[in-house]
Structures are given as structure tokens and as C-alpha cells.
Amino acid sequence: MTNIDPAGTKRTDTIRDDAIAFIVEALGKLRFGAINLTVHEGKLVQVDVTERKRFQT
């Protein structure tokens, strides 16, 4: 028998959607830099955004 938890699934979907929105927003703002995703056991647990500022001489 499979135990389906609709409330848990909705929460997971919300978290996933929030993470995707955060990443898309960071990509839109980033001109030079990197976005590093940390995954543990197949789940996204951390997003690091490193931005570099470049100055022309």
C-alpha cells in the first residue's frame, strides 16, 4: 500500500517552486559570477550566489 500525503506533497512543490524562482531571479540579476547549487541525497539544500564586479581601467 502506498501512503500519499497531499499536504506534504504540496509543501514540497512550494519549496521547489520557491527554489526555482530564486535561481531564475539570481540569474536575471547576475552579470559576472557564479551560482552554485548544493544537493544532498537528491534534494537541493543550498544556493550560493557569487557576484563579481568588474571595473574598466
PyMOL commands that set and color helices and strands:
alter all, ss='L'
color gray80, all
select helices_A, chain A and resi 6-29
alter helices_A, ss='H'
color red, helices_A
select strands_A, chain A and resi 33-40+43-51
alter strands_A, ss='S'
color yellow, strands_A
deselect
rebuild
show_as cartoon
